[in-house]
Amino acid sequence: MTVRSVSMGLTLPAGTTSFNVDCITLDSPLARSIATVYNSDPAETSINFTFEDNGAAQVYFVFYLFSSGGAFQPVTHGPYSPSSFGTV
């Protein structure tokens, strides 16, 4: 298991009040891990977090955005290679 570090800037839709980020690591088509790696309330435009790659072949990040009127459609970014991110 390797702990990876992620830093990213975000452009959020107008009205976003908070968001969560899940990290999905895929070891194979049948083996995956899901972990919430970031919670923001109020919404921030620059975030840093870590995740455990568990020897994964691919990594995805799922963003769940919320506004005072409810939730936006989740947005998935990836796949990425875990080696795209630095280690802690």
N, C-alpha and C positions, 0 to 999 in steps of 0.2 A: 504494500500500500504506500502510495506517495501522496503527500499533501501538496496541492497546487494552489497558486495565488493568481487571482484575477483582479484587474483594475479596468474599469470602463466608464466612459462618458455616455450619458443617455439623453435622447431627445424624447420627451414625453408628450402625449396628446394634451391639449388644453383641458383643464378640469381635473387632471389626475391629482388625487389627494394622497394616495399611498400605493405601494406595490409590494409584491413578494416575488422572489426568484427561486425556482427549483432547479436543481442540477440532476440530470439523468445521465448515468454512466452505463454504457452497454458493453458487457464483456463478450457477449455472443448474441445471436438473435433471440435466444431464450433466457438469458441471464441479464438482469439489470438492477440497478440501485437508484433510488430516488431520495433526495434530501433537500429540505429547504435550506438555502444557503444565505439568504438575505431577506430582511423585512425592513421596509422604510415607511415611517409615518411621522412627519409629512414626507411627501415624495422628494427625493434628491436627484440631482442630475449627474453626480459623479459617485460611483460606488466602488468598494473594495471588498472582496470576500475570498474565502478559501474553500476547497472541496477535496475530498479523498478520491483519487482516481481508481482505486481497487483493481489496478491492472487493466483498466478498460481500453477497448479499441476505439470507442467514440464517446464524445460528450455533447450533450444538448443542454441549453438553458431555456427554461420556460418562464416567461414574465406574465404575472397576473396583476393587471392594473385596476385600480378602483377609483371611483369618483363619488361625489355626494349623491349622484343619481343611480349608483349601482356599479356593476363591474363591466369592464371592457372584455372583448374576446381575448383569451390567452394568446400570446405570441411566442413562437418557438424559434430559437436561433441555433443553428448547427446543421450538420455535425461538425465537430472540431476534433482534432487529435489532441489527447491530453498533453502531449509534448509541446503543444502550442503555447502552454502556460508555464510560468516559472515555478520552481519548487520553493517550499518554505523551509 
